[in-house]
């Protein structure tokens, strides 16, 4: 998976793990940090998008606009 790729439910890998950790920093994800983009990750991303007014990406999908905003607010660990 290339860095910066759009992530959605069903995806797996280290970028999903990083997303889980970033969502956890904002208390938007409480599930296991296992690199699996499941419904809880999708819900956390969707909640984040709604709270921040991110409309450029599909709800629950970790696209470029959501990624940029989330990375600006959180650390990679």
Secondary structure by P-SEA (a helix, b strand, c coil): cccccccccccccaaaaaaaaaaaaaccccccccccccaaaaaaaaaaaaaacccccccccccaaaaaaaaaccccc
